[in-house]
Amino acid sequence: MSSSRQPQPRRSSGRTLLACEPCRKRKSKCDGEKPVCGSCQSHELACHYEPVRPTRRQKYWDRDYVQALEDQVRLLSASLQQSKDSSASASASASPASQPSPASSGASKQQQPPPQPLPYGPKMLSALHDFGSVKWADVTGRDGLPMLAGPGRFSFFSHTLLPTFEDGSSTPSPPPKAAVPSTETFLLDIASDLRLKQHLKAHFLEHINPYYKFVDPAWLNFSDLFPHNDTALQLLYGALFAAAAYSSPMASREVAEAFMAYAEGLVQQCYLEHLCLPVLQALIIIAWYKHMLLDAAKGHLYHYMAIGLSNHLKIRDTPQHERTVSDIATIRTFWSLFFFDRVATPKLGCPTGIPWEPDNITPYIDTVSPEMVDVEALSFDHHCRLYHVQQRYIDAMYAPNFHTLPSPEKQALYAKANSAMLALRKQIDRRLYISRNSKPRRVQVVFWITYHSILINLHRPVLDPQDADMAHNIPSALRSATASAMAVTRLLKGLQASSSPPGGEEVKLLPPFMIYHVFRAALVHGLNLIAAEEAAGGQRMSSGNFWTCFRVLGELSGVWKELSEGAMPFVLMATRGWGFQEEVMGVNKAADEDDDDDDDCFEAGIDDLVGQVEGGQYERIS
């Protein structure tokens, strides 16, 4: 058959991006020429092309998730092998007949390979034991400085220590408080200061409420009337104004203390005579405020008052279309209390006193109409899921008897917690993922930092090399904890870079519970400083990550002063106790030589803090 088609030059690639429909159906190779391809022209077919079909959407999992899957495979394989060994030893001990001869006993012992030594030096093994053991050494502050209180497990910081008897001479004096105006003067001033009340309301709704969901914004419609509201609303507005004034650059600490003093004056009356949701919400906010001041005694007092009042919540399991406004408000208040209970202090392994089982409560996100679901609502809902997984699966590994359990039980708890975190990861809403092409929302960054911090909590209990049953998990657990700490650092750096100007207010406006997460990441980087020193290399990266976290703690001290300045000495003391003295400071200076944005005031603050640690103002009691 003759053809007027001119020969075409040979393509450099043998693959056609788009085949015509006749060739596609015949599964014949198409050269992709238009308007008629060579194959259709030779077979005298009507050649035509369909529009480009959308490619199948590929699922993307980041490297941290892939590594978690690989670690789970290793963990399950190790658990399976251990179960086989246990079954074999049990069968051997249960078999009848005579006792084995010494020679056969020696042979059987030789058949079981000895445990492989860990690839770490003595300093790293000591640091791992310190980090992974169930108890920290106490850190005691002098002259009113913060101390690490409680039995450990990243417990909490406090300014005060309860004496045996009332004796003012034997207790350190608390930090001096700012003068608080009288109640009458304060009420007269605040009643007419509409501008301040509106600013504090806006600050609360923008920078505090998105993370904790203390109140629905509609409940603040009458805040401008404060203090001329009914008693319960006076308590609520006084508490939230105090919380906003504490963290707002437009208000003073004196104003915050005046609002808080007024709210505390109403607590007893409201708790006894005005039982309603605003009172419960106010108690949660007051407890939050006291914990931020490291006033642990009053923080827990109001905390457990709120838990006690939650007994009166009427949470009904009703279909979504039948829920009333009251039902929705009650469910949301429960989740606010649950979330606060989990993040108020970084304690682990401590059971909650909330008399409700979260599994039986409608999820927070189900109380939000679909058209109103935004990143803030998703972030809070997923935070609650994260902390529920930690409470249900990870806290069991922080129980005092964890290291006394049989090895299979410990492995099973670890594997179950790991599986729960992986299952949760698969359920994370795609809208919470951070795009590389757009500026991340602060709530997204906060969620992912929390996620990786809880992963550190997952792996920490198995890092103790003195627990022979779990020692074989240490390399993979440390690798996973390091990956999570590095992810926290990357997120912090990304947030700093997205600030306008760079290094601006984005980090300072993080919620206070971020301090505990950054604190944990810094300690993991400290472990890797020890490992890098023993391996004679890689210190620069570990040091850079460590000091990034430490600097963030310093930036956060501009807003959450007491809480951040309670964590910073402990980070320094821990790393120094693990074997770094002047070396870690020297590496820091070398790593920061090229940094043009160094803040001299911040460097002076670090030097002053180091001086306090070296001067004995903080003591570590082993």
C-alpha positions as CSV (number, residue, x, y, z in Angstrom):
1,M,0.0,0.0,0.0
2,S,1.4,3.3,-1.1
3,S,1.6,6.2,1.4
4,S,2.4,9.8,1.2
5,R,3.6,9.8,4.8
6,Q,7.2,10.9,5.0
7,P,9.6,9.0,7.2
8,Q,10.0,10.5,10.6
9,P,13.2,10.7,12.5
10,R,13.7,8.1,15.2
11,R,12.7,9.3,18.7
12,S,15.3,9.4,21.3
13,S,12.9,7.7,23.8
14,G,11.1,4.5,23.1
15,R,8.1,5.5,25.3
16,T,5.2,7.5,24.1
17,L,3.6,9.9,26.6
18,L,0.1,9.6,25.1
19,A,-1.1,6.7,22.9
20,C,-4.1,7.1,20.6
21,E,-7.3,5.2,21.4
22,P,-7.1,2.5,18.7
23,C,-3.5,1.6,19.7
24,R,-4.4,1.6,23.4
25,K,-7.3,-0.8,22.8
26,R,-5.3,-3.0,20.6
27,K,-2.4,-2.8,23.1
28,S,-0.2,-1.9,20.1
29,K,2.8,0.4,20.3
30,C,2.0,3.9,19.2
31,D,4.4,6.5,18.1
32,G,2.2,9.3,19.3
33,E,2.2,11.3,16.1
34,K,-0.7,13.7,15.4
35,P,-3.1,13.9,13.8
36,V,-2.5,10.3,12.6
37,C,0.0,7.9,14.2
38,G,2.1,5.6,12.0
39,S,0.3,2.4,13.3
40,C,-3.2,3.7,12.4
41,Q,-2.0,4.9,9.1
42,S,-0.5,1.6,8.2
43,H,-3.7,-0.3,9.3
44,E,-6.0,2.3,7.8
45,L,-7.7,3.0,11.1
46,A,-9.4,6.2,12.3
47,C,-6.8,7.6,14.6
48,H,-8.0,9.8,17.5
49,Y,-6.7,10.9,20.9
50,E,-8.7,11.1,24.2
51,P,-7.9,13.9,26.7
52,V,-5.2,13.2,29.2
53,R,-6.6,11.1,32.0
54,P,-5.8,12.1,35.6
55,T,-3.1,9.9,37.0
56,R,-3.9,7.8,40.0
57,R,-3.2,9.7,43.1
58,Q,-0.2,8.3,44.8
59,K,-0.1,8.1,48.6
60,Y,2.8,9.9,50.1
61,W,4.2,8.8,53.4
62,D,7.2,10.8,54.8
63,R,10.4,9.2,55.9
64,D,9.5,9.2,59.6
65,Y,6.4,7.0,58.9
66,V,8.4,4.7,56.6
67,Q,11.0,4.3,59.3
68,A,8.4,3.6,61.9
69,L,7.0,0.8,59.7
70,E,10.5,-0.7,59.3
71,D,11.1,-0.5,63.1
72,Q,7.7,-2.2,63.7
73,V,8.7,-5.0,61.4
74,R,12.0,-5.4,63.4
75,L,10.1,-5.2,66.7
76,L,7.6,-7.9,65.7
77,S,10.3,-10.1,64.3
78,A,12.2,-9.8,67.6
79,S,9.1,-10.5,69.6
80,L,8.3,-13.5,67.5
81,Q,11.8,-14.9,67.9
82,Q,11.7,-14.3,71.6
83,S,8.3,-16.1,71.9
84,K,9.8,-19.1,70.0
85,D,12.7,-19.2,72.3
86,S,10.5,-19.0,75.4
87,S,8.3,-21.8,74.0
88,A,11.3,-23.9,73.3
89,S,12.7,-23.4,76.7
90,A,9.3,-24.1,78.3
91,S,9.0,-27.3,76.3
92,A,12.4,-28.5,77.3
93,S,11.8,-27.8,81.0
94,A,8.4,-29.6,80.8
95,S,9.7,-32.7,79.0
96,P,9.7,-35.9,81.2
97,A,12.5,-38.4,81.6
98,S,15.6,-38.1,83.6
99,Q,17.6,-34.9,84.2
100,P,20.0,-34.0,81.5
101,S,23.6,-34.8,82.0
102,P,26.1,-32.0,82.7
103,A,27.6,-32.5,79.3
104,S,24.2,-32.1,77.5
105,S,23.3,-29.1,79.7
106,G,26.5,-27.5,78.7
107,A,25.8,-28.2,75.0
108,S,22.3,-26.7,75.3
109,K,23.7,-23.6,76.9
110,Q,26.2,-23.2,74.1
111,Q,23.4,-23.5,71.5
112,Q,21.8,-20.3,72.8
113,P,23.9,-17.4,71.5
114,P,24.8,-14.8,74.1
115,P,23.1,-11.4,73.8
116,Q,24.9,-9.1,71.4
117,P,26.8,-6.2,73.1
118,L,25.4,-2.7,72.4
119,P,27.5,-0.6,70.1
120,Y,28.0,2.2,72.7
121,G,30.7,3.3,75.0
122,P,30.4,3.7,78.8
123,K,29.3,7.4,78.7
124,M,26.5,6.6,76.2
125,L,25.3,3.6,78.2
126,S,25.2,5.7,81.3
127,A,23.3,8.5,79.5
128,L,20.8,5.9,78.0
129,H,20.2,4.5,81.5
130,D,19.6,8.0,82.8
131,F,17.2,8.9,80.0
132,G,15.4,5.6,79.8
133,S,15.1,4.7,83.5
134,V,11.8,5.1,85.3
135,K,13.2,7.8,87.6
136,W,15.2,10.9,87.0
137,A,17.6,12.3,89.5
138,D,16.0,15.3,91.3
139,V,16.9,18.8,90.4
140,T,16.6,21.2,93.3
141,G,16.6,25.0,92.8
142,R,17.8,27.5,95.4
143,D,16.6,31.0,96.3
144,G,13.2,30.5,94.7
145,L,14.5,29.1,91.4
146,P,12.5,26.3,89.8
147,M,13.0,22.7,90.7
148,L,12.0,19.4,89.2
149,A,9.4,17.9,91.5
150,G,7.8,14.5,91.6
151,P,9.2,11.0,91.0
152,G,10.5,11.7,87.5
153,R,9.2,10.6,84.1
154,F,9.5,14.3,82.9
155,S,7.4,15.2,85.9
156,F,6.9,18.9,86.6
157,F,8.6,22.0,87.8
158,S,7.7,23.9,90.9
159,H,8.8,26.9,92.9
160,T,7.9,25.6,96.3
161,L,8.6,22.6,98.4
162,L,6.1,21.6,101.2
163,P,7.9,21.7,104.6
164,T,7.1,19.2,107.4
165,F,5.9,22.0,109.7
166,E,5.1,25.6,109.1
167,D,8.4,27.4,109.3
168,G,9.0,30.3,107.0
169,S,12.8,30.3,107.8
170,S,13.3,26.8,106.3
171,T,11.5,27.3,103.0
172,P,12.9,29.3,100.0
173,S,11.0,32.5,99.4
174,P,9.0,32.5,96.2
175,P,9.8,35.0,93.5
176,P,8.5,38.5,94.3
177,K,5.1,39.2,92.8
178,A,4.1,42.5,91.2
179,A,1.9,44.8,93.2
180,V,-1.7,44.1,92.5
181,P,-4.2,47.0,92.8
182,S,-7.1,46.7,95.2
183,T,-10.2,45.0,94.0
184,E,-12.3,48.2,94.1
185,T,-9.7,50.2,92.1
186,F,-9.3,47.4,89.6
187,L,-13.0,47.0,89.0
188,L,-13.5,50.7,88.4
189,D,-10.6,50.8,85.9
190,I,-11.5,47.7,84.0
191,A,-15.2,48.5,83.7
192,S,-14.5,51.5,81.6
193,D,-11.5,50.1,79.7
194,L,-13.3,48.6,76.8
195,R,-10.3,48.7,74.5
196,L,-8.3,46.5,76.9
197,K,-11.1,44.0,77.3
198,Q,-11.5,43.7,73.5
199,H,-7.8,43.3,73.0
200,L,-7.6,40.5,75.6
201,K,-10.6,38.7,74.2
202,A,-9.1,38.8,70.7
203,H,-5.7,37.7,72.0
204,F,-7.3,34.8,73.9
205,L,-9.3,33.6,70.8
206,E,-6.3,33.9,68.5
207,H,-3.3,32.6,70.5
208,I,-4.7,30.4,73.4
209,N,-8.1,29.1,72.6
210,P,-7.3,27.4,69.3
211,Y,-5.0,24.9,71.1
212,Y,-7.1,24.2,74.2
213,K,-10.7,25.0,73.1
214,F,-11.4,26.3,76.5
215,V,-14.6,28.1,75.4
216,D,-16.7,28.5,72.3
217,P,-16.2,32.1,70.9
218,A,-20.0,32.7,71.1
219,W,-19.7,32.5,74.9
220,L,-17.7,35.7,74.9
221,N,-20.4,37.9,73.4
222,F,-20.9,39.6,76.8
223,S,-17.3,40.0,77.8
224,D,-17.4,43.8,77.2
225,L,-19.8,44.1,80.1
226,F,-17.3,42.6,82.6
227,P,-17.5,42.9,85.6
228,H,-21.3,43.5,85.4
229,N,-22.2,40.0,84.3
230,D,-23.8,37.3,86.4
231,T,-21.5,35.6,88.9
232,A,-20.5,32.5,86.8
233,L,-19.6,34.7,83.7
234,Q,-17.7,37.0,85.9
235,L,-15.6,34.1,87.0
236,L,-15.1,32.8,83.4
237,Y,-14.2,36.2,82.0
238,G,-11.9,37.1,84.9
239,A,-10.0,33.8,84.3
240,L,-9.7,34.1,80.5
241,F,-8.7,37.8,80.7
242,A,-6.0,36.8,83.2
243,A,-4.7,34.1,80.8
244,A,-4.7,36.5,77.9
245,A,-3.0,39.2,79.9
246,Y,-0.3,36.8,81.1
247,S,0.8,36.1,77.5
248,S,0.0,39.4,75.7
249,P,2.7,42.0,75.1
250,M,0.0,44.7,75.4
251,A,-0.8,43.9,79.1
252,S,1.3,43.8,82.2
253,R,1.8,41.0,84.8
254,E,0.1,43.3,87.3
255,V,-3.1,43.3,85.1
256,A,-2.9,39.5,84.8
257,E,-2.6,39.1,88.5
258,A,-5.4,41.5,89.2
259,F,-7.8,39.5,86.9
260,M,-6.7,36.3,88.5
261,A,-7.1,37.5,92.0
262,Y,-10.6,38.6,91.2
263,A,-11.5,35.3,89.6
264,E,-10.0,33.3,92.5
265,G,-12.2,35.4,94.9
266,L,-15.3,34.0,93.1
267,V,-14.2,30.4,93.0
268,Q,-15.7,29.1,96.3
269,Q,-19.0,30.9,95.8
270,C,-19.4,29.6,92.2
271,Y,-18.2,26.1,93.1
272,L,-20.9,25.8,95.8
273,E,-23.7,27.8,94.4
274,H,-23.4,28.2,90.6
275,L,-22.7,24.7,89.1
276,C,-22.7,25.3,85.3
277,L,-20.3,24.9,82.4
278,P,-18.8,28.4,82.6
279,V,-17.6,27.5,86.2
280,L,-16.0,24.3,85.0
281,Q,-14.3,26.1,82.1
282,A,-13.1,28.9,84.4
283,L,-11.5,26.3,86.8
284,I,-9.7,24.7,83.8
285,I,-8.3,28.1,82.8
286,I,-7.3,29.0,86.3
287,A,-5.5,25.7,86.7
288,W,-3.7,26.3,83.4
289,Y,-2.6,29.7,84.6
290,K,-1.2,28.4,87.9
291,H,0.7,25.6,86.1
292,M,2.3,28.3,83.8
293,L,3.5,30.1,86.9
294,L,5.0,26.8,88.3
295,D,2.6,27.1,91.2
296,A,2.1,23.4,91.3
297,A,0.1,23.3,94.5
298,K,-2.6,25.6,93.3
299,G,-2.4,24.4,89.8
300,H,-3.3,20.9,90.9
301,L,-5.9,22.2,93.4
302,Y,-7.9,23.9,90.7
303,H,-7.2,21.1,88.3
304,Y,-8.8,18.5,90.5
305,M,-11.6,20.9,91.4
306,A,-12.4,20.9,87.7
307,I,-12.2,17.1,87.6
308,G,-14.5,16.8,90.6
309,L,-17.0,19.2,89.0
310,S,-16.9,17.1,85.8
311,N,-18.9,14.4,87.6
312,H,-21.9,16.6,87.0
313,L,-21.5,16.7,83.3
314,K,-24.5,15.2,81.5
315,I,-23.0,13.6,78.4
316,R,-25.7,11.8,76.4
317,D,-25.0,9.4,73.6
318,T,-27.4,10.8,71.1
319,P,-27.4,10.8,67.3
320,Q,-25.8,13.9,65.8
321,H,-29.1,15.3,64.4
322,E,-30.7,15.0,67.9
323,R,-27.9,16.8,69.8
324,T,-29.0,20.1,71.5
325,V,-26.8,23.1,71.9
326,S,-26.3,22.0,75.5
327,D,-25.2,18.5,74.4
328,I,-22.6,20.0,72.1
329,A,-21.2,22.4,74.7
330,T,-20.9,19.6,77.3
331,I,-19.0,17.3,74.9
332,R,-16.7,20.1,73.9
333,T,-16.0,21.0,77.5
334,F,-15.2,17.4,78.3
335,W,-12.6,17.3,75.6
336,S,-11.1,20.6,76.7
337,L,-10.7,19.1,80.2
338,F,-9.3,15.9,78.9
339,F,-6.7,17.7,76.7
340,F,-5.7,20.0,79.6
341,D,-5.4,17.1,82.0
342,R,-2.9,15.4,79.6
343,V,-0.8,18.5,78.8
344,A,-0.9,20.4,82.1
345,T,2.3,18.8,83.2
346,P,4.5,16.4,81.3
347,K,3.8,13.5,83.7
348,L,3.6,10.0,82.3
349,G,2.2,6.9,83.7
350,C,-0.2,8.8,86.0
351,P,-3.8,7.8,85.7
352,T,-6.4,10.5,85.0
353,G,-9.0,11.3,87.6
354,I,-11.6,12.2,84.9
355,P,-14.7,9.9,85.6
356,W,-15.4,9.3,81.9
357,E,-14.0,6.9,79.4
358,P,-13.0,8.8,76.2
359,D,-13.8,5.8,74.0
360,N,-17.5,6.3,74.9
361,I,-17.6,10.1,74.3
362,T,-18.5,11.6,71.0
363,P,-15.3,12.8,69.2
364,Y,-14.9,16.6,69.3
365,I,-14.9,16.8,65.5
366,D,-18.4,15.3,65.4
367,T,-19.7,18.3,67.2
368,V,-18.6,20.6,64.4
369,S,-20.8,20.9,61.3
370,P,-18.9,19.8,58.2
371,E,-18.9,23.3,56.7
372,M,-17.2,24.7,59.8
373,V,-14.5,22.1,60.1
374,D,-11.2,24.0,59.8
375,V,-7.5,23.2,60.5
376,E,-7.9,24.4,64.1
377,A,-10.8,22.0,64.8
378,L,-8.9,19.2,63.1
379,S,-5.8,19.9,65.1
380,F,-7.5,19.9,68.4
381,D,-9.5,16.7,67.6
382,H,-6.3,14.9,66.5
383,H,-4.4,16.2,69.6
384,C,-7.1,14.5,71.7
385,R,-6.7,11.3,69.8
386,L,-2.9,11.4,70.3
387,Y,-3.2,11.8,74.0
388,H,-5.8,9.1,74.2
389,V,-3.4,6.7,72.5
390,Q,-0.7,7.8,74.9
391,Q,-2.9,7.3,77.9
392,R,-4.2,4.0,76.8
393,Y,-1.1,2.3,75.4
394,I,2.1,4.3,76.2
395,D,1.4,5.2,79.9
396,A,1.5,1.4,80.7
397,M,5.2,1.4,79.8
398,Y,5.8,4.1,82.5
399,A,4.1,2.2,85.3
400,P,6.4,1.5,88.2
401,N,6.2,-2.3,87.6
402,F,7.0,-2.2,83.9
403,H,10.6,-3.3,84.2
404,T,9.5,-6.2,86.5
405,L,7.1,-7.7,84.0
406,P,8.1,-10.9,82.1
407,S,9.9,-10.1,78.9
408,P,7.1,-11.3,76.5
409,E,4.6,-8.9,78.3
410,K,7.0,-6.0,78.0
411,Q,7.5,-6.7,74.3
412,A,3.8,-7.0,73.8
413,L,3.1,-3.7,75.5
414,Y,5.8,-2.0,73.3
415,A,4.5,-3.6,70.1
416,K,0.9,-2.7,70.9
417,A,1.8,0.9,71.6
418,N,3.8,1.1,68.4
419,S,0.9,-0.4,66.4
420,A,-1.5,2.1,68.0
421,M,0.6,5.0,66.9
422,L,0.9,3.6,63.4
423,A,-2.8,3.1,63.1
424,L,-3.4,6.7,64.3
425,R,-0.9,7.9,61.7
426,K,-3.0,6.3,58.9
427,Q,-6.1,8.1,60.1
428,I,-4.6,11.6,60.2
429,D,-6.7,14.0,58.1
430,R,-4.8,15.1,55.0
431,R,-5.7,18.7,55.7
432,L,-3.3,18.6,58.6
433,Y,-0.3,17.8,56.4
434,I,2.1,20.6,55.8
435,S,2.6,21.5,52.2
436,R,6.0,22.6,50.9
437,N,4.4,25.1,48.7
438,S,2.5,27.2,51.3
439,K,3.2,28.7,54.6
440,P,2.2,26.3,57.4
441,R,-0.4,27.3,60.0
442,R,0.9,27.4,63.5
443,V,-1.7,24.8,64.7
444,Q,-0.4,22.3,62.0
445,V,3.2,22.7,63.3
446,V,2.1,22.3,66.9
447,F,0.2,19.1,66.0
448,W,3.1,17.5,64.3
449,I,5.5,18.5,67.0
450,T,3.2,16.9,69.5
451,Y,3.0,13.7,67.4
452,H,6.8,13.3,67.3
453,S,7.1,14.1,71.0
454,I,4.7,11.3,71.8
455,L,6.8,9.0,69.6
456,I,9.8,9.9,71.8
457,N,7.7,9.0,74.8
458,L,6.9,5.7,73.2
459,H,10.5,4.7,72.7
460,R,12.0,6.2,75.9
461,P,11.2,3.3,78.3
462,V,13.0,0.7,76.2
463,L,16.3,2.7,76.1
464,D,17.5,1.6,79.5
465,P,20.5,-0.7,78.8
466,Q,20.2,-2.2,82.3
467,D,16.9,-3.8,81.2
468,A,18.3,-7.0,79.6
469,D,14.9,-8.0,78.3
470,M,14.5,-4.9,76.1
471,A,18.1,-4.1,75.4
472,H,18.0,-5.6,71.9
473,N,15.4,-2.9,71.0
474,I,17.7,0.0,71.9
475,P,19.4,0.7,68.5
476,S,16.1,0.9,66.6
477,A,14.3,2.7,69.4
478,L,17.1,5.3,69.6
479,R,17.1,5.7,65.9
480,S,13.3,6.3,65.9
481,A,13.5,8.7,68.8
482,T,16.3,10.6,67.0
483,A,14.2,10.7,63.8
484,S,11.3,12.2,65.9
485,A,13.7,14.7,67.6
486,M,15.1,15.8,64.2
487,A,11.5,16.2,62.9
488,V,10.7,18.5,65.8
489,T,13.8,20.5,65.0
490,R,12.9,20.7,61.3
491,L,9.4,21.9,62.2
492,L,10.8,24.6,64.5
493,K,13.3,25.8,61.9
494,G,10.5,25.9,59.3
495,L,8.4,27.9,61.6
496,Q,11.2,30.3,62.2
497,A,11.8,30.6,58.5
498,S,8.1,31.3,57.8
499,S,8.0,34.2,60.2
500,S,7.9,37.6,58.8
501,P,10.5,38.8,59.3
502,P,12.4,35.5,59.7
503,G,12.9,34.6,63.3
504,G,9.9,36.8,64.3
505,E,6.9,36.1,66.5
506,E,5.8,32.7,65.2
507,V,7.9,30.7,67.7
508,K,7.1,32.9,70.6
509,L,3.4,32.5,70.1
510,L,3.5,28.7,70.4
511,P,1.4,27.3,73.2
512,P,3.2,26.5,76.5
513,F,3.0,22.8,76.3
514,M,5.4,23.0,73.4
515,I,8.1,23.7,76.0
516,Y,7.8,20.1,77.2
517,H,8.0,18.7,73.6
518,V,11.1,20.9,72.7
519,F,12.6,19.9,76.1
520,R,12.4,16.2,75.2
521,A,13.8,16.7,71.7
522,A,16.7,18.6,73.1
523,L,17.5,15.7,75.5
524,V,17.4,13.2,72.6
525,H,19.9,15.5,70.7
526,G,22.0,15.5,73.8
527,L,22.1,11.7,73.7
528,N,23.3,11.9,70.1
529,L,26.0,14.4,71.2
530,I,27.4,11.6,73.4
531,A,27.1,9.0,70.7
532,A,28.8,11.3,68.2
533,E,31.7,12.0,70.6
534,E,32.2,8.3,71.1
535,A,32.1,7.7,67.4
536,A,34.5,10.6,66.8
537,G,32.3,12.3,64.3
538,G,29.0,13.9,63.5
539,Q,29.0,16.3,66.5
540,R,28.3,19.4,64.4
541,M,24.8,18.2,63.3
542,S,23.8,16.9,66.8
543,S,25.1,20.1,68.3
544,G,23.2,22.3,65.9
545,N,20.0,20.5,66.6
546,F,20.5,20.6,70.3
547,W,21.1,24.3,70.3
548,T,18.2,25.0,68.0
549,C,15.9,23.4,70.6
550,F,17.7,25.2,73.4
551,R,17.4,28.6,71.6
552,V,13.7,27.9,71.1
553,L,13.3,27.4,74.8
554,G,14.9,30.7,75.3
555,E,12.6,32.4,72.8
556,L,9.6,30.9,74.5
557,S,10.8,32.3,77.8
558,G,9.8,35.7,76.4
559,V,6.1,34.7,76.9
560,W,6.1,31.6,79.1
561,K,8.9,32.8,81.4
562,E,8.6,30.6,84.4
563,L,7.9,27.4,82.6
564,S,10.7,27.8,80.0
565,E,13.2,28.9,82.6
566,G,12.3,25.9,84.6
567,A,13.2,23.6,81.7
568,M,16.4,25.2,80.5
569,P,18.6,24.5,83.5
570,F,17.5,20.8,83.5
571,V,18.5,20.4,79.8
572,L,22.0,21.8,80.6
573,M,22.4,19.8,83.7
574,A,21.3,16.5,82.0
575,T,23.8,16.9,79.1
576,R,26.6,17.9,81.5
577,G,25.8,14.9,83.7
578,W,26.0,12.6,80.7
579,G,29.6,13.7,80.1
580,F,29.7,17.0,78.4
581,Q,31.2,19.9,80.3
582,E,32.9,22.6,78.3
583,E,32.9,20.5,75.1
584,V,29.2,21.0,74.4
585,M,29.6,24.8,74.8
586,G,32.6,24.8,72.5
587,V,30.8,22.8,69.8
588,N,28.0,25.3,70.0
589,K,30.2,28.2,69.4
590,A,31.9,26.5,66.5
591,A,28.5,25.7,65.0
592,D,27.3,29.2,65.3
593,E,30.3,31.0,63.9
594,D,28.5,31.7,60.6
595,D,25.2,32.7,62.1
596,D,24.7,36.4,61.4
597,D,21.5,36.6,63.4
598,D,23.0,35.8,66.8
599,D,21.2,37.6,69.6
600,D,23.9,39.0,71.9
601,C,21.3,39.3,74.7
602,F,20.2,35.7,74.3
603,E,23.9,34.6,74.3
604,A,24.4,36.5,77.5
605,G,21.3,34.9,79.0
606,I,22.7,31.4,78.1
607,D,26.0,32.3,79.7
608,D,24.2,33.6,82.8
609,L,22.2,30.3,83.0
610,V,25.3,28.2,82.6
611,G,26.9,30.3,85.4
612,Q,23.9,29.5,87.6
613,V,24.3,25.8,87.0
614,E,28.0,25.9,87.5
615,G,27.7,28.1,90.6
616,G,25.5,25.5,92.4
617,Q,22.2,27.4,92.3
618,Y,20.8,24.2,90.9
619,E,21.8,20.9,92.4
620,R,21.3,17.4,91.0
621,I,20.6,14.9,93.7
622,S,21.5,11.4,92.5
